Amino acid sequence: MEPPDCLFLTGGNMGISEEWQAVKYREVFDEETRGLSRRRNSDPNCKIEDLEGILKNLYIMDGSDWLGRGGVQDIIMAATIAAYELFISDWKAELGL
């Protein structure tokens, strides 16, 4: 699974000092995707609706940033949300939904 382009984190002009952001984004995206795959394969009770519920809560958490998470946590949240969105979308496509 390929993550969505994460250049939005740097405004599309990534220099050496910003490369760590793309690396972190990819690391979190891959980790989340592996975890979701393991869960789907090992938990017969795991359903798309369950993951959609978690995604809904992630959206709420993302919008509730009134104290400010900081750059690293923003990257982690964006990559986590992207992983859930893509995983759910791919699973639905696989089922023809």
Sequence and secondary structure as in RCSB ss.txt:
>XXXX:A:sequence
MEPPDCLFLTGGNMGISEEWQAVKYREVFDEETRGLSRRRNSDPNCKIEDLEGILKNLYIMDGSDWLGRGGVQDI
IMAATIAAYELFISDWKAELGL
>XXXX:A:secstr
      GGGGTT   GGGHHHHHHHHHHHHHHHHHHHHHHHH TT  HHHHHHHHHHHHHHHHT SS   HHHHH
HHHHHHHHHHHHHHHHHHHHT 
